[in-house]
């Protein structure tokens, strides 16, 4: 069994799928700030739970495939697809923010490593002393 197939990973992916559909349907019906926020919270919860971007995209895809047949005409298909794209953007905002924050932390860590290396190098150099008595 691989890490991708583990029961914990599977149940987390199932949870994302379970939560994604009602949040998307709410957005589809209202296009308002609370429904946008629900998408953002869904993404943030997935990040906190260690879920991957692919897990969220899979949940999005499954949900879209489930709801598109309910469209009455091509215009409604287009409206649903546009709303789906907008909602996915809200969901993935959390990942973009986490990625950006990680890059900032990585830059700080790199700078700290350079400072430690410089301090070690300075400490390792022999210092001249005026007192040579022994």
N, CA and C atoms as an extended XYZ file, in Angstrom:
402
Properties=species:S:1:pos:R:3:atomname:S:1:resname:S:1:resid:I:1 pbc="F F F"
N         0.841       -1.175        0.000 N   UNK     1
C         0.000        0.000        0.000 CA  UNK     1
C         0.887        1.239        0.000 C   UNK     1
N         0.645        2.169       -0.909 N   UNK     2
C         1.441        3.389       -0.981 CA  UNK     2
C         0.846        4.450       -0.092 C   UNK     2
N         1.603        5.551        0.126 N   UNK     3
C         1.121        6.671        0.922 CA  UNK     3
C        -0.146        7.274        0.330 C   UNK     3
N        -0.259        7.230       -0.999 N   UNK     4
C        -1.441        7.778       -1.664 CA  UNK     4
C        -2.673        6.966       -1.356 C   UNK     4
N        -2.485        5.662       -1.104 N   UNK     5
C        -3.613        4.776       -0.914 CA  UNK     5
C        -3.931        4.522        0.552 C   UNK     5
N        -3.260        5.182        1.462 N   UNK     6
C        -3.449        4.908        2.873 CA  UNK     6
C        -4.862        5.267        3.304 C   UNK     6
N        -5.406        4.563        4.307 N   UNK     7
C        -6.760        4.847        4.776 CA  UNK     7
C        -6.917        6.292        5.245 C   UNK     7
N        -5.896        6.839        5.887 N   UNK     8
C        -5.991        8.219        6.362 CA  UNK     8
C        -6.106        9.171        5.182 C   UNK     8
N        -5.276        8.979        4.176 N   UNK     9
C        -5.307        9.830        2.980 CA  UNK     9
C        -6.642        9.685        2.275 C   UNK     9
N        -7.142        8.474        2.171 N   UNK    10
C        -8.408        8.225        1.506 CA  UNK    10
C        -9.556        8.904        2.254 C   UNK    10
N        -9.573        8.787        3.568 N   UNK    11
C       -10.667        9.397        4.330 CA  UNK    11
C       -10.590       10.921        4.260 C   UNK    11
N        -9.383       11.474        4.214 N   UNK    12
C        -9.242       12.924        4.083 CA  UNK    12
C        -9.728       13.375        2.714 C   UNK    12
N        -9.399       12.629        1.671 N   UNK    13
C        -9.876       12.959        0.328 CA  UNK    13
C       -11.393       12.835        0.256 C   UNK    13
N       -11.937       11.823        0.903 N   UNK    14
C       -13.395       11.670        0.956 CA  UNK    14
C       -14.038       12.850        1.667 C   UNK    14
N       -13.390       13.311        2.725 N   UNK    15
C       -13.921       14.446        3.482 CA  UNK    15
C       -13.916       15.704        2.614 C   UNK    15
N       -12.854       15.915        1.864 N   UNK    16
C       -12.796       17.067        0.961 CA  UNK    16
C       -13.932       16.976       -0.050 C   UNK    16
N       -14.108       15.799       -0.630 N   UNK    17
C       -15.171       15.627       -1.620 CA  UNK    17
C       -16.540       15.886       -0.993 C   UNK    17
N       -16.737       15.366        0.201 N   UNK    18
C       -18.016       15.544        0.902 CA  UNK    18
C       -18.286       17.018        1.180 C   UNK    18
N       -17.262       17.774        1.547 N   UNK    19
C       -17.430       19.181        1.899 CA  UNK    19
C       -17.450       20.099        0.671 C   UNK    19
N       -16.810       19.674       -0.403 N   UNK    20
C       -16.675       20.530       -1.579 CA  UNK    20
C       -18.024       20.769       -2.261 C   UNK    20
N       -18.772       19.707       -2.459 N   UNK    21
C       -20.027       19.834       -3.216 CA  UNK    21
C       -20.997       20.838       -2.602 C   UNK    21
N       -21.336       20.735       -1.304 N   UNK    22
C       -22.291       21.721       -0.769 CA  UNK    22
C       -21.752       23.152       -0.799 C   UNK    22
N       -20.451       23.306       -0.598 N   UNK    23
C       -19.865       24.649       -0.646 CA  UNK    23
C       -19.969       25.211       -2.066 C   UNK    23
N       -19.691       24.379       -3.053 N   UNK    24
C       -19.802       24.840       -4.435 CA  UNK    24
C       -21.248       25.134       -4.806 C   UNK    24
N       -22.166       24.277       -4.416 N   UNK    25
C       -23.582       24.514       -4.729 CA  UNK    25
C       -24.086       25.812       -4.096 C   UNK    25
N       -23.597       26.097       -2.902 N   UNK    26
C       -23.961       27.364       -2.257 CA  UNK    26
C       -23.442       28.539       -3.085 C   UNK    26
N       -22.203       28.441       -3.552 N   UNK    27
C       -21.644       29.504       -4.381 CA  UNK    27
C       -22.409       29.624       -5.693 C   UNK    27
N       -22.740       28.506       -6.280 N   UNK    28
C       -23.465       28.493       -7.551 CA  UNK    28
C       -24.807       29.205       -7.410 C   UNK    28
N       -25.452       29.041       -6.266 N   UNK    29
C       -26.764       29.652       -6.044 CA  UNK    29
C       -26.680       31.127       -5.675 C   UNK    29
N       -25.611       31.536       -5.004 N   UNK    30
C       -25.590       32.890       -4.439 CA  UNK    30
C       -24.502       33.820       -4.960 C   UNK    30
N       -23.345       33.333       -5.313 N   UNK    31
C       -22.220       34.183       -5.737 CA  UNK    31
C       -21.976       35.350       -4.770 C   UNK    31
N       -22.151       35.108       -3.490 N   UNK    32
C       -21.980       36.187       -2.517 CA  UNK    32
C       -20.722       35.967       -1.678 C   UNK    32
N       -20.430       36.941       -0.815 N   UNK    33
C       -19.207       36.880       -0.011 CA  UNK    33
C       -19.182       35.676        0.943 C   UNK    33
N       -20.290       35.360        1.632 N   UNK    34
C       -20.236       34.174        2.504 CA  UNK    34
C       -19.949       32.878        1.733 C   UNK    34
N       -20.473       32.751        0.519 N   UNK    35
C       -20.198       31.530       -0.245 CA  UNK    35
C       -18.772       31.528       -0.798 C   UNK    35
N       -18.229       32.709       -1.114 N   UNK    36
C       -16.811       32.793       -1.489 CA  UNK    36
C       -15.937       32.404       -0.295 C   UNK    36
N       -16.310       32.908        0.862 N   UNK    37
C       -15.551       32.609        2.074 CA  UNK    37
C       -15.581       31.108        2.377 C   UNK    37
N       -16.696       30.464        2.092 N   UNK    38
C       -16.778       29.014        2.305 CA  UNK    38
C       -15.735       28.290        1.458 C   UNK    38
N       -15.508       28.766        0.249 N   UNK    39
C       -14.467       28.184       -0.601 CA  UNK    39
C       -13.088       28.409       -0.023 C   UNK    39
N       -12.850       29.612        0.458 N   UNK    40
C       -11.556       29.934        1.057 CA  UNK    40
C       -11.312       29.061        2.286 C   UNK    40
N       -12.332       28.917        3.127 N   UNK    41
C       -12.215       28.089        4.340 CA  UNK    41
C       -11.960       26.628        3.959 C   UNK    41
N       -12.630       26.172        2.932 N   UNK    42
C       -12.419       24.796        2.470 CA  UNK    42
C       -10.961       24.584        2.078 C   UNK    42
N       -10.398       25.522        1.346 N   UNK    43
C        -8.991       25.417        0.957 CA  UNK    43
C        -8.063       25.490        2.150 C   UNK    43
N        -8.347       26.407        3.071 N   UNK    44
C        -7.496       26.560        4.263 CA  UNK    44
C        -7.554       25.300        5.127 C   UNK    44
N        -8.725       24.707        5.239 N   UNK    45
C        -8.882       23.472        6.006 CA  UNK    45
C        -8.085       22.336        5.354 C   UNK    45
N        -8.101       22.293        4.039 N   UNK    46
C        -7.338       21.262        3.322 CA  UNK    46
C        -5.842       21.454        3.542 C   UNK    46
N        -5.378       22.702        3.502 N   UNK    47
C        -3.962       22.976        3.750 CA  UNK    47
C        -3.593       22.528        5.161 C   UNK    47
N        -4.415       22.917        6.131 N   UNK    48
C        -4.140       22.558        7.530 CA  UNK    48
C        -4.146       21.049        7.724 C   UNK    48
N        -4.955       20.346        6.927 N   UNK    49
C        -5.030       18.896        7.028 CA  UNK    49
C        -3.977       18.172        6.214 C   UNK    49
N        -3.094       18.937        5.568 N   UNK    50
C        -2.024       18.318        4.796 CA  UNK    50
C        -2.465       17.764        3.457 C   UNK    50
N        -3.599       18.219        2.963 N   UNK    51
C        -4.079       17.730        1.677 CA  UNK    51
C        -3.333       18.394        0.540 C   UNK    51
N        -3.305       17.722       -0.576 N   UNK    52
C        -2.577       18.254       -1.722 CA  UNK    52
C        -3.490       19.072       -2.617 C   UNK    52
N        -2.850       19.836       -3.458 N   UNK    53
C        -3.554       20.589       -4.482 CA  UNK    53
C        -4.349       19.636       -5.368 C   UNK    53
N        -3.772       18.493       -5.659 N   UNK    54
C        -4.451       17.515       -6.516 CA  UNK    54
C        -5.721       16.977       -5.875 C   UNK    54
N        -5.741       16.835       -4.548 N   UNK    55
C        -6.954       16.388       -3.862 CA  UNK    55
C        -8.084       17.387       -4.073 C   UNK    55
N        -7.769       18.663       -3.959 N   UNK    56
C        -8.794       19.689       -4.148 CA  UNK    56
C        -9.248       19.760       -5.603 C   UNK    56
N        -8.325       19.664       -6.523 N   UNK    57
C        -8.695       19.720       -7.934 CA  UNK    57
C        -9.550       18.503       -8.296 C   UNK    57
N        -9.238       17.355       -7.737 N   UNK    58
C       -10.047       16.158       -7.987 CA  UNK    58
C       -11.465       16.347       -7.442 C   UNK    58
N       -11.586       16.898       -6.244 N   UNK    59
C       -12.916       17.153       -5.672 CA  UNK    59
C       -13.686       18.141       -6.542 C   UNK    59
N       -12.988       19.153       -7.029 N   UNK    60
C       -13.616       20.137       -7.912 CA  UNK    60
C       -14.128       19.466       -9.182 C   UNK    60
N       -13.275       18.648       -9.786 N   UNK    61
C       -13.635       17.976      -11.032 CA  UNK    61
C       -14.842       17.063      -10.848 C   UNK    61
N       -14.814       16.252       -9.810 N   UNK    62
C       -15.928       15.333       -9.546 CA  UNK    62
C       -17.220       16.117       -9.345 C   UNK    62
N       -17.144       17.184       -8.569 N   UNK    63
C       -18.337       17.989       -8.303 CA  UNK    63
C       -18.854       18.628       -9.583 C   UNK    63
N       -17.983       19.176      -10.382 N   UNK    64
C       -18.413       19.810      -11.627 CA  UNK    64
C       -19.071       18.793      -12.560 C   UNK    64
N       -18.485       17.619      -12.666 N   UNK    65
C       -19.061       16.564      -13.513 CA  UNK    65
C       -20.452       16.164      -12.994 C   UNK    65
N       -20.626       16.196      -11.676 N   UNK    66
C       -21.924       15.841      -11.097 CA  UNK    66
C       -22.993       16.903      -11.359 C   UNK    66
N       -22.619       18.171      -11.344 N   UNK    67
C       -23.638       19.225      -11.462 CA  UNK    67
C       -23.902       19.684      -12.896 C   UNK    67
N       -22.957       19.536      -13.798 N   UNK    68
C       -23.164       20.001      -15.171 CA  UNK    68
C       -24.382       19.384      -15.861 C   UNK    68
N       -24.692       18.106      -15.643 N   UNK    69
C       -25.887       17.554      -16.292 CA  UNK    69
C       -27.194       18.249      -15.869 C   UNK    69
N       -27.177       18.989      -14.770 N   UNK    70
C       -28.375       19.699      -14.325 CA  UNK    70
C       -28.630       20.977      -15.121 C   UNK    70
N       -27.665       21.395      -15.918 N   UNK    71
C       -27.827       22.612      -16.716 CA  UNK    71
C       -28.926       22.406      -17.760 C   UNK    71
N       -29.726       23.449      -17.952 N   UNK    72
C       -30.862       23.358      -18.881 CA  UNK    72
C       -30.483       23.659      -20.320 C   UNK    72
N       -29.405       24.442      -20.506 N   UNK    73
C       -29.021       24.833      -21.864 CA  UNK    73
C       -27.547       25.215      -21.879 C   UNK    73
N       -26.986       25.447      -23.070 N   UNK    74
C       -25.559       25.792      -23.166 CA  UNK    74
C       -25.181       27.051      -22.382 C   UNK    74
N       -26.072       28.024      -22.306 N   UNK    75
C       -25.766       29.226      -21.537 CA  UNK    75
C       -25.594       28.901      -20.058 C   UNK    75
N       -26.419       27.999      -19.564 N   UNK    76
C       -26.293       27.619      -18.151 CA  UNK    76
C       -25.020       26.793      -17.918 C   UNK    76
N       -24.642       25.974      -18.884 N   UNK    77
C       -23.376       25.238      -18.787 CA  UNK    77
C       -22.220       26.231      -18.683 C   UNK    77
N       -22.251       27.275      -19.516 N   UNK    78
C       -21.214       28.287      -19.477 CA  UNK    78
C       -21.211       29.021      -18.133 C   UNK    78
N       -22.384       29.362      -17.633 N   UNK    79
C       -22.482       30.054      -16.345 CA  UNK    79
C       -21.962       29.162      -15.215 C   UNK    79
N       -22.301       27.887      -15.235 N   UNK    80
C       -21.830       26.954      -14.205 CA  UNK    80
C       -20.320       26.785      -14.280 C   UNK    80
N       -19.798       26.674      -15.485 N   UNK    81
C       -18.357       26.499      -15.661 CA  UNK    81
C       -17.601       27.734      -15.192 C   UNK    81
N       -18.129       28.895      -15.475 N   UNK    82
C       -17.501       30.140      -15.029 CA  UNK    82
C       -17.520       30.225      -13.508 C   UNK    82
N       -18.672       29.900      -12.917 N   UNK    83
C       -18.783       29.912      -11.452 CA  UNK    83
C       -17.829       28.891      -10.836 C   UNK    83
N       -17.697       27.737      -11.484 N   UNK    84
C       -16.796       26.704      -10.973 CA  UNK    84
C       -15.356       27.204      -10.964 C   UNK    84
N       -14.978       27.906      -12.008 N   UNK    85
C       -13.625       28.460      -12.072 CA  UNK    85
C       -13.409       29.506      -10.985 C   UNK    85
N       -14.388       30.378      -10.779 N   UNK    86
C       -14.284       31.396       -9.735 CA  UNK    86
C       -14.170       30.750       -8.356 C   UNK    86
N       -14.991       29.726       -8.116 N   UNK    87
C       -14.978       29.058       -6.814 CA  UNK    87
C       -13.655       28.344       -6.574 C   UNK    87
N       -13.154       27.660       -7.595 N   UNK    88
C       -11.873       26.969       -7.458 CA  UNK    88
C       -10.761       27.967       -7.144 C   UNK    88
N       -10.822       29.133       -7.745 N   UNK    89
C        -9.835       30.169       -7.444 CA  UNK    89
C        -9.875       30.538       -5.970 C   UNK    89
N       -11.067       30.686       -5.402 N   UNK    90
C       -11.191       30.980       -3.972 CA  UNK    90
C       -10.589       29.855       -3.126 C   UNK    90
N       -10.896       28.622       -3.502 N   UNK    91
C       -10.388       27.471       -2.756 CA  UNK    91
C        -8.863       27.424       -2.799 C   UNK    91
N        -8.298       27.695       -3.971 N   UNK    92
C        -6.849       27.571       -4.141 CA  UNK    92
C        -6.072       28.775       -3.620 C   UNK    92
N        -6.763       29.841       -3.265 N   UNK    93
C        -6.101       31.007       -2.689 CA  UNK    93
C        -5.295       30.613       -1.458 C   UNK    93
N        -5.837       29.711       -0.649 N   UNK    94
C        -5.121       29.242        0.546 CA  UNK    94
C        -3.793       28.601        0.177 C   UNK    94
N        -3.790       27.826       -0.888 N   UNK    95
C        -2.545       27.192       -1.313 CA  UNK    95
C        -1.543       28.230       -1.802 C   UNK    95
N        -2.022       29.217       -2.534 N   UNK    96
C        -1.123       30.265       -3.010 CA  UNK    96
C        -0.514       31.017       -1.831 C   UNK    96
N        -1.335       31.322       -0.841 N   UNK    97
C        -0.840       32.037        0.332 CA  UNK    97
C         0.150       31.181        1.112 C   UNK    97
N        -0.151       29.895        1.272 N   UNK    98
C         0.762       29.007        1.990 CA  UNK    98
C         2.084       28.885        1.240 C   UNK    98
N         2.013       28.793       -0.061 N   UNK    99
C         3.216       28.693       -0.875 CA  UNK    99
C         4.055       29.961       -0.769 C   UNK    99
N         3.386       31.096       -0.810 N   UNK   100
C         4.083       32.376       -0.693 CA  UNK   100
C         4.745       32.507        0.682 C   UNK   100
N         4.016       32.118        1.712 N   UNK   101
C         4.571       32.184        3.064 CA  UNK   101
C         5.771       31.254        3.184 C   UNK   101
N         5.691       30.074        2.596 N   UNK   102
C         6.798       29.130        2.634 CA  UNK   102
C         8.031       29.720        1.968 C   UNK   102
N         7.844       30.390        0.838 N   UNK   103
C         8.974       31.005        0.138 CA  UNK   103
C         9.640       32.056        1.013 C   UNK   103
N         8.832       32.854        1.721 N   UNK   104
C         9.386       33.869        2.621 CA  UNK   104
C        10.170       33.253        3.755 C   UNK   104
N         9.639       32.201        4.335 N   UNK   105
C        10.327       31.513        5.428 CA  UNK   105
C        11.613       30.876        4.911 C   UNK   105
N        11.569       30.324        3.712 N   UNK   106
C        12.757       29.707        3.122 CA  UNK   106
C        13.851       30.748        2.921 C   UNK   106
N        13.483       31.929        2.461 N   UNK   107
C        14.477       32.999        2.269 CA  UNK   107
C        15.091       33.405        3.616 C   UNK   107
N        14.268       33.497        4.666 N   UNK   108
C        14.778       33.834        5.995 CA  UNK   108
C        15.716       32.750        6.507 C   UNK   108
N        15.366       31.497        6.279 N   UNK   109
C        16.211       30.385        6.696 CA  UNK   109
C        17.549       30.415        5.963 C   UNK   109
N        17.527       30.693        4.668 N   UNK   110
C        18.771       30.782        3.897 CA  UNK   110
C        19.662       31.900        4.433 C   UNK   110
N        19.078       33.032        4.749 N   UNK   111
C        19.847       34.155        5.298 CA  UNK   111
C        20.443       33.779        6.656 C   UNK   111
N        19.665       33.122        7.497 N   UNK   112
C        20.166       32.701        8.812 CA  UNK   112
C        21.319       31.709        8.657 C   UNK   112
N        21.216       30.807        7.697 N   UNK   113
C        22.311       29.854        7.458 CA  UNK   113
C        23.582       30.577        7.034 C   UNK   113
N        23.442       31.590        6.176 N   UNK   114
C        24.617       32.360        5.751 CA  UNK   114
C        25.243       33.083        6.937 C   UNK   114
N        24.424       33.636        7.812 N   UNK   115
C        24.941       34.329        8.995 CA  UNK   115
C        25.658       33.368        9.934 C   UNK   115
N        25.097       32.191       10.136 N   UNK   116
C        25.736       31.189       10.996 CA  UNK   116
C        27.068       30.760       10.391 C   UNK   116
N        27.090       30.551        9.085 N   UNK   117
C        28.346       30.162        8.420 CA  UNK   117
C        29.404       31.253        8.576 C   UNK   117
N        29.006       32.514        8.440 N   UNK   118
C        29.952       33.623        8.599 CA  UNK   118
C        30.459       33.687       10.038 C   UNK   118
N        29.577       33.492       11.004 N   UNK   119
C        30.001       33.507       12.410 CA  UNK   119
C        30.953       32.353       12.719 C   UNK   119
N        30.658       31.176       12.184 N   UNK   120
C        31.546       30.032       12.392 CA  UNK   120
C        32.913       30.292       11.779 C   UNK   120
N        32.917       30.861       10.577 N   UNK   121
C        34.193       31.152        9.906 CA  UNK   121
C        34.991       32.175       10.703 C   UNK   121
N        34.336       33.195       11.204 N   UNK   122
C        35.027       34.218       11.998 CA  UNK   122
C        35.550       33.630       13.302 C   UNK   122
N        34.803       32.749       13.892 N   UNK   123
C        35.202       32.128       15.155 CA  UNK   123
C        36.355       31.139       14.954 C   UNK   123
N        36.407       30.513       13.823 N   UNK   124
C        37.434       29.511       13.543 CA  UNK   124
C        38.783       30.133       13.204 C   UNK   124
N        38.801       31.377       12.752 N   UNK   125
C        40.060       32.028       12.409 CA  UNK   125
C        40.858       32.297       13.677 C   UNK   125
N        42.169       32.025       13.648 N   UNK   126
C        42.992       32.318       14.832 CA  UNK   126
C        43.069       33.825       15.045 C   UNK   126
N        42.948       34.204       16.266 N   UNK   127
C        43.018       35.628       16.582 CA  UNK   127
C        44.400       35.942       17.118 C   UNK   127
N        45.006       37.029       16.652 N   UNK   128
C        46.337       37.396       17.157 CA  UNK   128
C        46.225       37.873       18.606 C   UNK   128
N        47.169       37.432       19.410 N   UNK   129
C        47.183       37.863       20.802 CA  UNK   129
C        48.516       38.519       21.079 C   UNK   129
N        48.507       39.520       21.906 N   UNK   130
C        49.729       40.218       22.249 CA  UNK   130
C        50.537       39.472       23.291 C   UNK   130
N        49.886       38.605       24.037 N   UNK   131
C        50.547       37.870       25.130 CA  UNK   131
C        50.980       36.506       24.622 C   UNK   131
N        52.286       36.312       24.468 N   UNK   132
C        52.804       35.019       23.982 CA  UNK   132
C        53.573       34.309       25.091 C   UNK   132
N        53.329       34.629       26.289 N   UNK   133
C        54.074       33.975       27.380 CA  UNK   133
C        53.541       32.576       27.616 C   UNK   133
N        54.471       31.666       27.825 N   UNK   134
C        54.063       30.313       28.110 CA  UNK   134
C        55.105       29.640       28.956 C   UNK   134
